[in-house]
Amino acid sequence: MKARILLCGWMLAAAGGLAWGGETADKKLVVQATLELADGSRLVGTPLMAALSVKLDYAKVEVPLARIRQVEIRHKEEDVVVTLQNGDKLTGTLEMDKFPMETIIGKLVPTFDLINRMTFSVHREGALPAGEGPLAFGGVNWMPWRTLFEIQGDKLVSLPKARPGFNYGHSGNGRGATLVSNIGNADWRDYSVEFEYGMTGVDPALNPHGLPAGFRSGAIMFHVADAKESWNVRGRSSYVFSMGGDGSWGLSCGYNDYCQTPCGYGNPTGEGQRTLAEGKGLKNDPTTGNKIRIDVCGTRIQIRVDGEQIADVRDEKMGESIGGQTLDHGGIAIIWGFECMGWIRNFTAKQL
């Protein structure tokens, strides 16, 4: 693929010698790559190269991957659009045809003619990657699914509006405001997440099925090896901590869950579902929220709500592969059931 990149002189200097984000050279940065392939597949892994080679009219330059947010490969135009970490966009040509990377299934070397988009995230060695997504909150980049979200003061809040472009509804491709981060990321393995979680009830602006205003339900997915925004697409594989408005709760996991129908809810299907714990007596606080902490280290899962430990289990099947999925890694998803609205606050995630 041949292409030109238009860069100013200061950009060439930046691509050369300055440390990303003001970091000194002795602080190692880890780059994570997410590749979206032309056949709909998705690869997540660590690049086995430090830069992309591009050719200018007057020089060849190596652009560090740590400075790139996204590369869109436009096959028809035979060029690429490079978005840098500071938001600048460049149009140009790659001077290479392969992208070697280390993935959870080993070393892969996809060629650029098979790749539609590449997204990069950067974190310090030993820290959890922030991931990709337009909402930066609590040290993590979140992707909003199904409904809109916005940051309001110290909270990240769901809005009673379907996300533009998503076929929302019981007869569509899904219901329920959802935040996701680091789906399938192998670096999210042994970690702790802690945050305040509010379920505020149903807003009349988004209540197509006439739910009572006080309806509340929600769930936290962790070790999310795979997930899809549409409930009609096979793939949701994770652990799930679910909470009901009546104070009931459950801890379970499933592999490749989805509705096996072209559109709408119906024929729920999955593999390897198992219940690990369940109980009653949670006191949902719609005003100040409930403090949730989930620790997963090795095969051990611990869950605390408002400082009280409600679950401490080991899942010896965590490392087993079922339906091509393994639940020993992956990021997090926060869900509000059906049209229940809500928010999170004081989110933190750290390695264990």
N, C-alpha and C positions, 0 to 999 in steps of 0.2 A: 504494500500500500504506500503510495507517494502522497505527500501533502506538505503544505507550508504552514509555519507558525509565525504569527506576527507578535513579536515581543519587543518591549522598550528596553533600552540599555540598562535601566535599573533592575528590570526583571532578570536579565542575564546575570547580573551581579548577585542578585538574591539566590538564584538557582545554584550559584557556585559555592560561595564560602560561608555564608552566615548560618548559624545554628538555628534550627526551627524553634519558634516560640520563645527565643531568648535563652534557650538551654545551652549550656556549655558542652564541649565535645566529650567530656568524661561521663555524661549522663546518657545512658543508652536509651534510645527510643525504639519502640516496637511498632511496626506497620502491619495493619490487618487489611486484607483485600477481600472484597465481595464481588464476584463475577456473575453477571446475568448473561446466560448463553442464548443463542438464537433459537434453540429448541425448547426454551422454557426452563431449563435446568438452572441451578444456582450453586455456586461454589464459594466456600469461605475458607480462607487459609492465610498463611504467611508467605509473602513473596520471597523468592530466592534470588532477588536482584534488588538493587538499591535505587535505581532511577530508570526513567523512560528516555530512550534516545529519540531525539527529534532533529530534523534538518531544517535550518533556516536558509534564506537566500544566500547568506554570507558565511555561515558557520554551522557546525554540528554541536548541539548542546545536550547535556545530560540533566534532566529535570528530576530532582529527588522525589521519590514517592511520598515522603513525609510532607511535601508542600502541595500535594494534589488531593483534592476532595473527590472529584469524579472525572471520569473520561467517558464520553459518549462516542461510540464508533459508528460513524455514518457510512455504511457500506455503499449505498447508492452514490453518494457524493465523493466517495473515496477520500474522506478526511475525518478528523476527529475534533470534538469540542472538549477542551480541558478546562475544568473549573478548579481554581486553586483554593487553598484553605482560607484565604482572605476574601473570597467571593469573586475575584477577577476571572473573566472567561477569555479563553484563547481558542483560536481555530487553527488547526495545523495538521501535520503528517507524522506518523510514527515511522521510525527507521529501524523497525524490528518486526518479526513475524510471530514470535512465541512469547508466552508469559509463564515461566516456570514458577510453581508454588507448592508449598507443603500443606497438605490438607489432612483431615482426620483419617482418610483412607490411604495416605501416602503421598508421594510426589506425583504431581500431575503437570503436564506441559500443554495446556490448550493453546491453539493458534488464534491469532486475532481475527481471522475470518469467521470464527465461531462465536465471537464475543460481541454482544451489543453494548454492554455498559460495565464499567469498572468503578467501584466506590472504595475509597481508602479512609481508614481511621488510624489515629496515632495515639499511643499511650506510653507512659514510662514503664520500663521493665519492672515487673512485680505488681503493677496496678491492673485493675480490670479495664478492658477497652471500653470507651464511651459508646462505640457503635455508631450507626448512621441514623439519621432522622432529623426533621426540621425543628424539633422542640428540644432545646438544651435545658435540662432541669435536674438538679440534684447530682451533677457530675455525669449524667447519662444523656445520650441523644435518643429521643423517643419518636416513634412513628405512630401517628394517630390513625386508628382504623375505625371505620363505620360512621363515627360522628366527628364533628369538629372539637378541638380542644384549644384552650388558651391559658397563658400564665396570668393569674390575677393576684398581684401582691406576692405572698409567700406560698401560693397554691398553684397547682396545675389542675385545671378544672374542665370537665366535660361540658359541652354545650348541647342544647336540645335542637341540633341541626344535623341532618345527615351529611356525611362528607360528600362534596360534589364529585360526581363520577361513580359513586358506589350505589348499587341497586339495593337500598335499605328496605328491610321489611320481612315479615314472616313468609310472604310469598316471593320474596326476593332472595338475596344472597347472604342475609344475616341481620341480626339485631344485637344491640348492646354496645355501648361505648367501650373502646379498648385501646390501651397503650401497649406498645411492644418495643423491645430493645434487645439487640444482640441475639436474635434467633439463630440457632445453630452454631454459635461461636464457641469453638473448642477451648478458648482461653477462659470462658466462664464455666468453671468446673467445681472447685471447692470455694464457696463464697457465702457471705451473709448479706442479706438485704433487710433494711429497717426503715419504716416510714409510718406516717399517720394516714389513715385511709377513711374517707368519709363517704357514706351512702346517703344522699340527701332526699331521695325519693323521685317521684315522677313529675316532670314539668309538663303542663298542659300544651306547651308549644310542640312537644313531640310525644304524643300519646295516641297512636292510631288504633290501638286495641282497647282503649278505655280502662287501663289499669288504675287501681286506686292510688291516690296521691301519696299514700304512705308505703307503697310497695317498695321493698328493698331486697336486693340479692347481689352477690358479687363473688369474685374468685381471683386468686393469684396463681398464675402459672409460673413454674420455675423449672430449671433444666429443660428449657424449651428447645428441643432438638430440631423441631420443625413446626410451622404454623402457617395458616393461610387466612387472609381476610375474609374470603368467602367460605361459608360453611358447606358449600357444595364441591369444594376441592379437597381431595385426599391429602392428608399430611399432618394434621395436628397431633404432635407427639410430645408429651410433657407430663410432669407432675402437676396436680391441681389441688390447691387448698380452697375449698368453696365455703361460702357463708350465706346462710339464709336469714331473712328478716325475723324469723321466729327464734333466733339464737342457735339454731342447729349448724353444725359444721362437718366437713368431711375432708379426708386426705386420700387421694387416689392418683392413679396414673393411667394413661392410655396411649396407644400407638395408632397412627394413621386414622384418627377419628374424622368423620365427615358425614354429610347427608348424601347418600348415593342416589341422587336425583338431579336432573339438570339445573333446576332452580326451585327455591322454596324449601321449607323444612319438611323432611320426610325420610323414611328408610335410614335411620342413623346406623352407621357401620363403623367398625373399628377392629383392632387386634390387640390382644394381650391386656385388656383392662383388668385392674385389680384394685381393691380397696385396702388401704393400709391402716386407717384409723377413722373414727367418727365420734361425734358427741353432741351435747346440747349445753345450753346455759350461757352462751356468749351474750353480752349486753351491748347491742349496737348503739353507738352514739352518733346521731346524724348531725349534731352541732359541732362538737369538738373532734369527732372522729375516734377511731380506735388505733392504738399503736400496734403495728404488726412487725414481727421479726421472724425471719426464716433463715436458718442455718442449714447448709447442706455440705457435708464434709465426708468424703469417701462414700460409704453406703448409709451413713447416718443422717437423718432428717429431724430437726428440732424446730418446733413452731411455738412462738410465744404471742399472746394477745394481751395487751395492757399489762405487761410484765409477768403474767402467769403462763407457765409452760403447760400447753394443752396436748402436745404430741412430742414423743421422743421414740422414733422407730428406726429400724434398719431394714433396708430393702436389698436383700442379697441378689436380686435379679436385676439391679440397676445396670450392671455392665453387660447384660445379655442383649443380643440383637433380635428384635422381633419385627417382622415386616420390613426389614432393612433399616430400622431405627434403633438407636441406642440412647438411653436416657441418662448417661453419665456426664453430660455437658449441656450447655445452651443457656441463653439469657432468660429474660423475664417478660411476662405479660400481665397487665393489671386490667381487670374486666369488671364492668357493672352490668348486671343481668337485665336483659330485655330493655325497657326504657328507663330504668333507674339511672339517675344522674349522680355525679359524685366528684371527688377530688382527692389528690394526694398532697402531702406536705412533709418537709424535712426528710426527703429521701436520701439514703446513703447506701452504697454498695462497696464491699471490700472483700479481698481475698482472705481465705482462712488457711 
